[in-house]
Amino acid sequence: MKHVKKWLLMIIAISLVLIAPAVGKRHEVEWNNRTYEIIMPYDEIEAWLQQDSEHVWKKLKEAGLTTVSIEAETLESLEKSGHVLLLKMDEWKHTLVLLNERVDQMPSRGLVVYPLNDAFPVASSLRETFGDDVREVEINQKTYYVIEGNAKKIERVPLGYDEAKVAHVIERGFMVVLRIPDARDMNEASVRVLQQVETLKNEHMSKLLPTGEQVAGYPADVEKWGERWKRAGYALLSTEFYEAKGLTALAKAMDVHVVRLHSLNLEQRKPNEAVDVAIRAIKERNIRALFIRPYTSEETAQNIEKTVSVMKQIVQHMPSHYTLGKSEPFAPVERSSMATIGLIVGTTAFLFLAIRSLVSPLWAFVAAGGAFALSVAGAFLAIDLAWKALALLVAIVTPVYAAKPSSVQEGWRGTMTAYSRAIIISFVGISWIVTMLYGNEYIAYVGEGFRGVKLVYVVPIVAMVALVLPSIVQEPILPFMKRLWKHPITVGHVVLSLIIFALLAYYVLRSGNTGTASAFELAARQKLEEWLYVRPRTKEFLLGFPVYVLALAVINRQKQLGAVLLVVGTIGWLSMINTFTHLHIPLFISFIRTIYSLGLGFVFGVVLIYAYRSVWKWKKVIR
């Protein structure tokens, strides 16, 4: 077996060399894309322009605003802007009575539109959008447009983009983002709005932002419009924590020409918090566009001042290696054939070694065969799910393989050697995962990304318990389980089980993107970010790694205690793996965070060892 292991280690080393350029390329692409932009919606700015428009635009420009988003006009938006007057059918009928007028064949439901000015081509837009459902009525030399149908739906149907408004924003020195209508609000004639998107494309307008729950064209024509907009030269803005139906298909139709966007509603956050959230989004999650929803709850002048203040702080406190300007999609990232070969061979050998060291040779062959089959399916049959399944398998096995030492020599040298071994194994496993789930769709978080975050937090712990249980109970597992099954259950057992279940539930629920943290922990995290640029994970440097270092120090003398500590220490390694499965986080951020955790975790582990030795000596003195 020693010769086999030696050859397998050589294969893994060669494979790592083959995939190294792919890992380096991803870092290069992320590092070279460091320009971000700040966007505000025109409809929010419009309310401020009633005072001194020149002054407002100037203040926003000085604060860092680079881009203005513009939505397709609807009857609802035109009424809000004061361009039309809308009347429901019952209001229209009452108006006719007051005017002593009569109109034949009035529809039972619908909407009446009266243009108040010529700022937007209302008449032609209504005819092109609603066709035969529009009827012109002349009363007192004034033209009204009667539209039959559901009034609420009619109000929301997109009529087209106000090209004069677009030109005005560009003249002010801003870029423009067109917001694509929700498919639910569109009718058959709304295709002209999507065609207008193509014709409006220019050097100041390069990105599209979908709105609503369904992207335009959903469900049948998403790919068609994505391809057309791609040919026109557009990129897609993908809003973080928002997944409209058809968005993934649209992004892929546009060759993942995607810029990640974070929407920040200032009314929902304190100013300092808003600044911190914006900076972390740019720095830690590959966000390259900030969509600012301004303050609206106070007087206009105060809303402007507060919004401008926050924007200035965002720009001022943003790390110096990020530049405010025109954001761009990440450059294409593709895995080479050599990297794919190295990945297939290396992952197969790695999993064989890992499973062989943890359980039996039979299971090692099964795991290696499964890994080879999945990697071949992913590489040659283009089955993306196969790569994701293999990545999950590696993410589950690696922390167990790293945390379960084959042997530990006495003394500091043995502890440091075992700790270093676990670090190396973890980074090897991470290299496979990063190279498996490779491409712009992972960097830009298009689709689901890595699947199984919660499993990675639970399964390695369960596996480690199963592996060390014989050392804890000091007998084989099967006889112990049989004896435990026949043992009478007491109230104490029930209470203890509930406590353990509650701790496990809290541990799982607070993991991942949706986890919760106490106010004290949030404050501590903020301080760590201020001091270290990026904070290490608390579960790693305060819990997992220190306890693991202590486990290595005591396991030869106290096998039971050491085994229990290994289970807790596994948390550090699985959390480390999980850090790199968040593929939309820049590689250098994950690496720095992990190095901090490993270093601080070892230091705190040394403190635990000295504390343990002091307690042990004190107990001996008392005896």
N, C-alpha and C positions, 0 to 999 in steps of 0.2 A: 504493500500500500504506500510505503514511503516513496518509492520510485514513481508511482502513479501520481501521487500528490505533487512531487517535484515537477513532473511534466505539465500537470494541470496549472500549477502556479506560473510556469513559463508561458503557457498559452494565454493565461489571463493578462500577464504583463505585456505580451505582444499585442493583445486585443486592446488594451488601454492605450498603447501607442497609436493604434489605428484610429481610435475614436477621439483622440486628443484634439486634432484639428477641428472636428465638429463642435466640441465644447468651446474651443477658443473662438470659433466663428460666431457662435451665439453671443458670447460676451462682447465681441467686437461690434456686432450689430446693435446690441443694446447700448453700449457705451457711446457709439457714434451718433445716436439719436437722442439728443439732449435739449431740443428746442420745444418749448411749450407755448400754448396760447391761452388767452383769457377771453371767454365769449359771454355776451349778455344778450337776452332776447329783446328785439326791437319793441315789442308791445309793452315791455316794462319800461324801457327808456322813453317811449312816446309820451307817457304821462308826465314826464319831467320837462319835455320840450315846450310846454305851454308857457313857461316863464321866459328864460333867455336861452334859446337853443344853442347859440354859438358858445355861450359860457358852459353849458352842460356837456357838449361834445368835447370841448377843450379839457375840462376837468377829467372826464372819463379817459381821454387819450393819455393825459399825464399820469393817471393812476395805473395805467398798464393795460387798458382794454385794447385788444388787437382786432377783435372780430365781433360782428353782430349777426345774430341768427334771425332769419325772416321766414315767417310762415306764409303759406298760400292764403289769400284772402277768402273769407267766407262772409255770408250776410251778417252773421253774428259779429265778426271782427269789424266789418264796415260800419255797422250801427254803433259799436263801441267807439270807433274813431270819428263818428259824426258825419259819415259820408252818405248814409241812407237812413230812412225812417221805415221801421217794420211794423206792420199791423197784423194781428191775428184776424181770422175771418169774422168773429163776433165784433171786434173793434171796428173793422172795416164796414160792417153792416150798420153799426151805430153812427159812423161817420157819414154814410150815405143818407141816413134819415135826417141828420142835422143839416146836411147840405141840400136837402130836398131833391136828391138825385136817385135815379133808379137804373140798375144794371141788370140785364137779363142773364139767365143761366149762370148764376153764381155758384161755384163749387161749395160743397158742405164743409170742407176742411181745406186748409192751405195757408198761404202767407201772401200779404200784399207788400210790395216794395215801392218806396218813393225815393228816387235819387235826390240828394240835397246839393250835390255839386258834381263837377266833371273830373274830380281827382282820380277816379278809377272808372274804367269803361264798364259800368254796371249793365247797361242795356244789352250790349253785345255778349257780355259774359253770361248773362242769364239765358239768352237765346241758345248759345252754344252748349250750355251745361244742362238746361232743363227741356230744351226742344219744344215739342207741342204742348207741354204742360204749362207753358208761359202764355199769358194773354195780356195784351196791352189795353188799358182803359183810359180814355180821355175824359177828364172832368174839369171844368173851368180852365181849359187850356193847359192843364197839367196832366202828365202821363204817369199812370200807375201801372205796375206789373203784378198781375195776379198769378200765383203759382199754386197749382193744385197738388195736394199731398199732405204728408205728415210735417207739420210746421217745425217741430224740433229738429227733425232730420234735415229738412231743407236749409235751416239756418247753418248747419255744420258742413254742408257739401262744399268742397274746395272749388273756387271759381277761377283761380289763377294767381300768379305772383304779381305784385305791384311793381312793374319795372321801373317806374319813376322813383319809388322808394329805394329800390336796390341801387339805382344810379346815384341817388342822394347820399347813401351811406358810403359808397365807394369814393365819391368826391370828397368826403370828410376824412379820407385816409384810412378807412377800416376795410378789413376783409369781410366777406359775406359767407355765411353758411345757410344753405336752404334747408328748411325743415320739411321733410316729406310727410304728406298727410297719412292719417290712419286709414287703412283699407275699409274699415267699417263705415266711414263717413263718405266714401266715394260712390258715385254711380257710374254707369257705362260711359258717359260722356267725359268723365273726369280724366280719361286717358290723355286728354289735351294738356292737363296740368303736368303730367309726367313727361310729356313731350317738350313742354316749355322748359323743364329742368335742363334738357340737353341743349336747347338753343341759348340759354342764359350763360352757359359755361364761358368763363374768361379767366385771366391770370389772377384776378382778385377773388375768385369763387372756385374753390377746389374740393370742398367737402360737403357731404350730405348728412343730415341728422334725422333719422326716422322718429316719428311720434306715435303715441297711442299703443294699443295692444296688438295690432296686426300691421306689418309693414305693407306699403303700397304694392299691389299686385298679388297679395296673398289670396288664395292658395296656389293658383295655377300659373301666374305670370311673374313670380318673383325672380326666377333665374333670367327670364328675358330682359326685364328692366335692369337687373344687375349687370348683365353683359353690355347693354347699351350705355349705361352710365359709366362703366369701366372704359369703354371705347372713347367716350367723351372726355375722359381724363379726371373723373371724380374719385375721391377716396370716401370711405364710410366712417362716420363717427359712431362708435359703439359705447353706449352709456353703461358705466359700471353698475352692477346690481339690478340691471334691467334687461329682460329677455322677451322681446315681442315675438309673436308667432311669425316665422319666416325670416327672422333676423340672421340666423346662422346660414340659411340657404342664400340669402342676399349677399352676405359677406364672402362666401365661397365663390359665388358667381362673379364677384368683383376681385377674385384672386387674393382674397384676404388683404386687400389694400385698405387696412383698417387703422384708425387712430383711436385709442382708448380715451374716454371722456368721463370725468367725475362731475356730477351735478351737485352744487352746493347751495342750499337754501339758507341765506343768512338769517332769516327770521327764526330758524329752528336751532341756532347755535349761538353761543357767546362769541364775541369777536376774536378773542385769543384762541378759542377752540376751533373756530372756522379757519383761522390762519394755519394752525397745526395740522388740521385735517387736509387742507389743500397741499401743504408741503409734503406730508407723508404720501399722499396720493401720487405726486410727481416722482418723488424720490424712491418709493418702495414698491410701486405697483405698475410701473410702465404706463402711467397715465400721462398723456401729453396735451390734454385740453381740459380746462376748467370752465364749467358752465355756471356762471354766477347768477343766482336769483336774488335781486337786491332787497333791501329793507322796504317795506310798504306800510308799516303800521303807524307811522308818525306823519308829520307835515312833510311836504315835498322837499323843502330845503334840508331838513334833518335827515331824511332818507338818503338824499344824495351824499351828504357829508359822511354819514356812517358807512355807506357802501364804498365810497371812494377811499376812506380810511382803511378799511379791511383790505381792499385790493392793493393799496400801497404797501401795507405790511406783508402781504403774501409775496410781492415782488422783492421787497427789501430783505426778507428773511429766507428766501429761496437760496439753497446752496449755490455758490458762485459758478460751479461748472454747468449749471443749467441756464439757458438763454431764453428770454422772452421774444417771441416772434411767430413765424408760421410753422406750425407743427406738421410733421410728415409721417406717413406710415413707416414701419420698420422695413429695412432692406430685405429682400428675399433670403430665406434661410432654408437650405436643402441639405439633407444628409447624403454624403458621397457613397459610392458603391463600396469603397474600402472600409469606411466607417460601419456600413451595414454588415459586412462580413465579420469585422471585428466584434460587432455587437452580438451577432448570432453565436459565434464560437465562444466568445468570452462569457456571455451570460450563461450559456449551457454549462461550461466548466465551473463557473462560480457557484451556481446552484447545486451542482453535483457535490462540490467540496463542502458547501454549507450544510446540506441535508445529511451528507455522510458523517460529518462531525457531530451532528445533533441527534440523529436517530440511526437507522439501519442502512446498509448498502442498497437493499431492495428499493427503499423509498428514494434513495439518491438517484438511482437509475430512472425511476418513475418521474421524479422532478426534472431531471436533465432532459428526458425524452419529451416531456410536456413543454419545457422551455424551448427546445429546438423546434417543435411543431408550431408553437405560437409565433416564434420569431420568423419562421419561414412563411407562415400565413400572413404575417404583417408585412414582410418585405416583398414577397413575390406575388401574393394574391391581393395586396393592397387592402387588407382587412384591418382597419384602424382599431377595431375592438380587440383584436388579437394582441396588438402592442399594449393596449391599456390593461388587458388581463395579465400580461407578462410583467408589466410595470408594477401592478398591484402585488403580484407574487413576490417579486424582488423586494418591494417595500415592506412586506410582512416578514420575509425570511431574514433580511439583512440585520435588523436590530437584534434579533434573537441570536444570530450567528456572532455578532459583535459582542453582545453582552455575556454570552456563555463562554467563559475562558476554558481552554483545554487543560491548562495547569497554571499555577501561579507560584513563582519562587518566593521565598521569604525575603523580607526587607524592602527597602525603597526601590531597589533596582527591579525587583520582581513586579512590584506594583506599577511602576512606570512602564515597564515592558508590556504588561497586560493591557494597560490603558492605551498605549500606543497601538497595540494590535487592534483593539476595538475601533480606534480612530481610522486606521488604514482600511479595515473591512468596511466601515460605514461609507467612507469616501469612494471606495470601489463600487459599492452598491449604488450610491448616488450617481456615479458616472454612467452606469447602465441606464438608469431611469431618465436622466437628462438627455441622453442620446436616443432613447426609444421614443419618447414623447417630444418630437423635434419638429420644428417648423413654425411659421408665423401664426398659425391658428392657436398655438399654445402660448406664444409670447403675448399675443393680443387677446387671449382668453376668448376665442371664438368657439362656441359650443360648450361642452361640459368639462373640458380639460381632464385632469386626473380624476379617476373615479375610485372611491374607497377610502377617503380620509378617515372616517370614523372607524373603519375596520383596522386601519393601521394603528389606531390608538388602543384597540382592544385585543386583537388576535395575538400580537407578540407577547402581551402580558399573560394571556391565558396559556400560550405555548410555554413560556418560561416557568410558570407555575407547575405545569405538567412535567417539565424537565427536572426541576429541583425538588419536587414534592417528596421523592424517596429520601433525599437527604434531610428534609425537615421532619418527616414522620419516622424516619429510620427503619423503613420496611418497604418492600415492593408495593407498587401502586394498587394492583388488583386485590391482594389480601386486605390492604387498608380500606379500599372502597367497599369491599364486602362487609368488613367490620363496621364501617361508618354507616352503611345502609341499615344494618340491624340495630344500631345504637338508638336508644329512646331519645325522643326530642323533648327538650325542656323549654321553659319560657326564656331562659337565658340564651339558648341557641337561636330562638326566633328573634329576640332583640338584637343579638350580635349579627345575624343575617341581614336584618333590616338596616342596621348601621352600615354594614359593608356594601349593601346594595345602594344605599343613599350616596355613599362616597364614590362608588363607581359611576352612578348616574351624574353626579356633579362633575366628575372628571371628564366624562364623555361630552356632556352638554356644554362645558366651557371650552372645549377644543374646537379647532377650525375657525372659519371666518365668522360664524354666528355665535361664538362663545361669549360668555359674560365674565366680567371681572369686577371686583369690589372697587369702591372709590379710592381707597388707600393704594391698591395695586395700580390703578390707572394713574394716580399721581406719581407713584414710584417709576412707572414705565416712562412717563413724560420726562422725568429728571434724567433717567438713563439715556434717553434719546438726545437730550441737550448735551450731555457729557461725552457720549460715545458715537455720535452721528446716527447710529442705528442701535436699537436696544437688543440685547440678547434675550432669549426666552427664559422666563423665570422658572418654568418647570424643568429646564435643563440645568442652569447654573446654580440654582438654589435647592434643587431636589434631586433630579436624576443623576447628574455627574458626581456631585459630592458623595451621595450615598453609594454610588458604584465604586468610587475610589476607596471608601471605607470597607465595602464588601471585599475588595481585593486584598486589603490589609488583614482582614480577620478570618477569611474563609478557611485557611489551613488549620487554624487553632480552634475555631468554633464554626463547624460546618453548618449547623442549623441556622445560626444568626447570619452567617455569610450567605446562605441560600435565600433567606428572606430578603436580605439587602439587595441581592442580585435582581430579584423581581422588581423592587422599587427602582433600582438603577436602570432597568430596561427602559423606563419612561424617558430618560435622557436621550437614548439612542433612537428610539422610535420618533421622538419629537424632532431630532436632528434630520432624520430621513424625511419626515413630513414637511420640514421647512423647504426642502428642494422639490417637493411635489407641487408646490404652489408655483407653477411654471410661468405665471405672469409677473413674478417678482424677479428683478434683475439678479443674475447669477452672483455678481460681486456683492450685492446686499446680503444674499443668503450666506455667502462665504464669510463675510466679515462678522455677521451675526453669530455664525457657528463657531468661529475662532474665539470670539469673546466668551461664548458659553463654555467651550472646552477649557480655556485658560482659567476663567473665574471659577468654574466648577471644580477644577483640580485644586485650586488654592483653598476653596472652602472644604474640599475633601480632606486636604492635609490638616485643616483646623479640626475637622471631625475626628481624624485619627488621633491627634494629640488629646482631644477631649476624651475620647474613648479610653486611651491609655491611662489618663489621669484618674478616671472613674474606676478603672480596673485595679490600679494600684491602691486607691483609697479603700476599695472593698476588701482587698487582701489585708490591709493594715487593720481594719475593723475586725476581721475574723481572727 
